[in-house]
Amino acid sequence: DTGVSQDPRHKITKRGQNVTFRCDPISEHNRLYWYRQTLGQGPEFLTYFQNEAQLEKSRLLSDRFSAERPKGSFSTLEIQRTEQGDSAMYLCASLMRGEHGYTFGSGTRLTVV
Amino acid sequence: DQQVKQNSPSLSVQEGRISILNCDYTNSMFDYFLWYKKYPAEGPTFLISISSIKDKNEDGRFTVFLNKSAKHLSLHIVPSQPGDSAVYFCAASKYSGAGSYQLTFGKGTKLSVIP
């Protein structure tokens, strides 16, 4: 296992289109997080999964955003009807139970034009 | 409100000297603190952490100091090397009540180590 993988690395989309990102966490980590980072800011929490259950969602996660983690393995984050304000780096991280230090993936850079 | 603050957006240090990065927090419920390092176009990489019951943790060239009464922590890098040039994020952790620890990040400090 080489760490947390995210796909794609970059995505350019037109405003109003839907996009979907994928995250493959470290296999033995049952906790998975999505964060968003915009220019000049630190990563901000979006949502959290424990196994397949989505247990927390930030108020940043509008109803255009949906995340899933079927079977408690990989996760997807979908953004519907993208807006220019959605342009950001979307980071996925995983964590083993009892630990504090997340392992982050390389992120997906979304540009909405 | 920003619960984790890194008030210095950037820092330049000569190679071989000490780099000191500072971080302040406001929420007393934070019980674990972490530093992450981030290169452009990559995700943050965990560097070092400290529990709130300790005041110092050391790992090679990196030392983190925690002053709970002042709600302040700092990361010391000695000696600084050009490869240390990156953005450093301070993060604070608290139990989220849903079975995990949620991290809150500062805005980062860009460290430049000059050869």
Boltz contact constraints between the chains, C-beta under 6 A:
constraints:
  - contact:
      token1: [A, 31]
      token2: [B, 100]
      max_distance: 6.0
  - contact:
      token1: [A, 41]
      token2: [B, 107]
      max_distance: 6.0
  - contact:
      token1: [A, 42]
      token2: [B, 89]
      max_distance: 6.0
  - contact:
      token1: [A, 42]
      token2: [B, 105]
      max_distance: 6.0
  - contact:
      token1: [A, 42]
      token2: [B, 106]
      max_distance: 6.0
  - contact:
      token1: [A, 42]
      token2: [B, 107]
      max_distance: 6.0
  - contact:
      token1: [A, 42]
      token2: [B, 108]
      max_distance: 6.0
  - contact:
      token1: [A, 43]
      token2: [B, 105]
      max_distance: 6.0
  - contact:
      token1: [A, 45]
      token2: [B, 102]
      max_distance: 6.0
  - contact:
      token1: [A, 48]
      token2: [B, 100]
      max_distance: 6.0
  - contact:
      token1: [A, 50]
      token2: [B, 99]
      max_distance: 6.0
  - contact:
      token1: [A, 55]
      token2: [B, 98]
      max_distance: 6.0
  - contact:
      token1: [A, 56]
      token2: [B, 98]
      max_distance: 6.0
  - contact:
      token1: [A, 91]
      token2: [B, 43]
      max_distance: 6.0
  - contact:
      token1: [A, 100]
      token2: [B, 32]
      max_distance: 6.0
  - contact:
      token1: [A, 100]
      token2: [B, 93]
      max_distance: 6.0
  - contact:
      token1: [A, 100]
      token2: [B, 101]
      max_distance: 6.0
  - contact:
      token1: [A, 101]
      token2: [B, 34]
      max_distance: 6.0
  - contact:
      token1: [A, 101]
      token2: [B, 46]
      max_distance: 6.0
  - contact:
      token1: [A, 101]
      token2: [B, 49]
      max_distance: 6.0
  - contact:
      token1: [A, 104]
      token2: [B, 43]
      max_distance: 6.0
  - contact:
      token1: [A, 104]
      token2: [B, 44]
      max_distance: 6.0
  - contact:
      token1: [A, 105]
      token2: [B, 43]
      max_distance: 6.0
  - contact:
      token1: [A, 106]
      token2: [B, 42]
      max_distance: 6.0
  - contact:
      token1: [A, 106]
      token2: [B, 43]
      max_distance: 6.0
  - contact:
      token1: [A, 107]
      token2: [B, 43]
      max_distance: 6.0
